[in-house]
Amino acid sequence: MERLAGPRCNGRMTNEILVLGGTGKTGRRIVQRLRAAAVPVRVGSRTAPLPFDWSDRSTWAPALRDVRTVYISYYPDLAVSGAPADIDAFTSLAVASGVTRLVLLSGRGEDEAEACERIVQGAGAEWTILRCSWFSQNFSEDYLRDAVLSGEVALPVGDVPEPFVDADDIADVAVAALTTDGHTGQLYELTGPRLLTFADAVAEISAATGRPITYVQVPAQDYAAALPPEIAGLLMYLFTTVLDGRNAHVTGDVRRALGREPRDFADYAKQTAWFA
């Protein structure tokens, strides 16, 4: 029998779910789904009523109070140098505070992220790993949106295909792992149903919007020079090291987790309110 997390006992909420990154691309979708199902949920973010900040460990214990299940989305990315130490400290505190289930959003093809996965797997709680790469929503809800709206997307990426995954699929798998049995000990590599280059993806967005949007490959050094220093290293690592073809294959893990096919990029492009 599958169980839904978040029962009430004598008016007190039990097994409250903490969603770290609860206002981000995956986190806010998870929060919306949990609230729609009347599951007690706590948003973990710096602007939440009970703030959570990865850079301020004094915020961790209050956010974990009365929590039994946690969705871990690390900011800015598991690839940064301080991530393993933070994940180790957080999961140790979480388990000591009574958390019994951890669901980690991880990076596909990232050695640093896999080190964090091992920490979560050894933390002493039930665990599920959601290993993902490029989100479809990076084009519409992130730093690529302005480029799309300008009519030109310029990146240091050639003809390397990527199985863009939809954030709604990630959220659906996360909610299943957070609230039902059957996902403990599972490592899901979540992808879309087909491979596209960045040029392919931009062309599909152009077709869906009916506007001319072009893709231009630019030299890596030129792209890096134009980035804010605080994000340049991370983005160049993702664009040049991780996006080298290592992730150029699709998996059936969305279907394995949910019993349905993943959302296609073309559907995402058609249904996104690009100019709202």
Secondary structure, 3 states (H helix, E strand, C coil): CCCCCCCEECCEECCEEEEECCCCHHHHHHHHHHHHCCCCEEEECCCCCCCCECCEHHHHHHHHCCEEEEEECCCCCCCCCCHHHHHHHHHHHHHHCCCCEEEEEEECCCHHHHHHHHHHHCCCCEEEEEEECCEHHHHCCCCCHHHHHHCEEEECCCCCCECCECHHHHHHHHHHHHHCCCCCCEEEECCCCCCECHHHHHHHHHHHHCCCCEEEECCHHHHHHCCCHHHHHHHHHHHHHHCCCCCCCCCCHHHHHHCCCCCCHHHHHHHCCCCC
